[in-house]
Every structure is written in C-alpha cells, then in structure tokens.
Amino acid sequence: MSLHEHDIEYSQDFEEYKKIFARYIEMDESDGAGAYDLMIDALAMYERFSFIKLQVRREEIKGQPDTRDPAMKDRLDEVLKVLREINQEARMVWRQAEDDESDPTYKHV
C-alpha cells in the first residue's frame, strides 16, 4: 500500500489528530478540565496511531520493496512523538490547575 493509499485509509484518524493538535495550541493553562480532556484524548489517539503503525508494518512483505512505506512509518513516528508530548504537557497543566485550586492562597486573575 502506498503513502497515498494510507492517506486515504487513515484520513479520519489524521483529521482527529489535527483537532487534538489544534486544541493543544489553544490550551489555556488555567483550564484544568480542558487539559484533562486533552490529556485523555491524546492518549487514546496515541493508542490508535500505534495500532496504525503496527498495521503498516504488518502489510510489509519481506524481500518486496514495493510493499514498504518508509515515509508513512516516519510520519507515524512523528505523530506519536507529538501525541506523547501533548499528553505530557496537558497532564502538567491539569496537575498545576488542580494544585492551584486546592491552594487557599491562590487567586485566579
């Protein structure tokens, strides 16, 4: 399967990834609930893309270079790295918001 065919097959997954990325870009550091939702969604999408990468690897047939798709695997690696980073940063924002709310001296501006 070529990169183009993978693009079509997984287009909905890439659209969901773009939505998560957009939410990350717009994340408000004082929105603990939003950060929590983003953290969970990024983790779920990480699992989905990990499965997609497994499927791409399974489609490869040893000794037949036309079944390999290194560009797709590279792209999947990058997506997985970004999703991991989004998950970690959203978790930090969520924890900080939780700590701030439990601190009686915290004043929300």
C-alpha positions in Angstrom: 0.0 0.0 0.0 1.4 3.4 -0.9 1.6 6.5 1.2 -1.3 7.9 -0.8 -3.4 4.8 -0.2 -2.6 5.1 3.5 -3.5 8.7 3.5 -7.0 7.8 2.2 -7.4 4.8 4.5 -6.4 6.7 7.7 -7.7 10.2 6.7 -10.3 10.3 9.5 -7.6 9.4 12.0 -5.3 12.2 10.7 -8.3 14.7 10.9 -8.8 13.7 14.6 -5.1 14.2 15.2 -5.3 17.7 13.7 -8.2 18.5 16.0 -6.2 17.4 19.1 -3.2 19.4 17.9 -5.4 22.5 17.4 -6.8 22.1 21.0 -3.2 21.8 22.3 -2.2 25.0 20.5 -5.2 26.8 22.1 -4.8 25.2 25.6 -5.4 27.6 28.4 -3.1 26.9 31.4 -5.8 27.8 33.9 -8.3 25.3 32.3 -7.7 22.1 34.3 -10.8 20.3 33.0 -9.9 21.1 29.4 -6.3 20.0 29.9 -7.6 16.7 31.5 -9.8 16.0 28.5 -7.0 16.8 26.1 -4.7 14.5 28.1 -7.1 11.6 27.8 -7.9 12.3 24.1 -4.2 12.5 23.2 -3.5 9.2 25.0 -6.4 7.5 23.1 -5.2 8.9 19.8 -1.7 7.7 20.6 -3.0 4.2 21.0 -4.8 4.5 17.7 -1.7 5.6 15.8 0.4 3.0 17.5 -2.1 0.4 16.1 -2.0 2.0 12.6 1.8 1.8 12.7 1.5 -1.9 13.6 -0.8 -2.4 10.6 1.5 -0.6 8.2 4.4 -2.9 9.4 2.3 -6.0 9.0 1.5 -5.1 5.4 5.2 -5.2 4.6 6.3 -8.4 2.8 10.0 -9.3 3.3 12.0 -9.0 0.2 9.4 -6.9 -1.7 10.4 -3.3 -1.6 7.1 -2.2 -3.2 5.2 -3.2 0.0 7.4 -1.0 2.2 6.2 2.5 3.1 9.1 4.3 5.0 7.5 7.7 4.5 4.3 6.6 6.2 6.3 5.0 9.1 8.3 8.2 9.5 5.2 10.3 9.6 3.6 7.9 12.2 6.7 8.2 14.4 6.4 12.0 14.3 2.7 11.9 15.1 3.3 9.5 18.0 6.0 11.8 19.4 3.7 14.8 19.2 0.8 13.0 20.8 3.1 11.9 23.6 4.3 15.4 24.2 0.7 16.8 24.1 -0.3 14.2 26.7 2.6 15.0 29.0 2.1 18.8 28.8 -1.7 18.6 29.2 -1.1 16.4 32.3 1.3 19.0 33.7 -1.3 21.8 33.1 -4.0 19.7 34.7 -1.9 18.9 37.8 -0.9 22.5 38.2 -4.5 23.7 37.9 -5.5 21.1 40.5 -2.8 22.3 42.8 -3.7 25.9 42.3 -7.4 25.3 43.1 -6.5 23.4 46.3 -4.2 26.2 47.4 -6.2 28.6 49.6 -3.7 31.4 48.8 -4.2 31.0 45.0 -6.1 33.9 43.4 -7.4 33.4 39.9 -6.9 36.5 37.8 
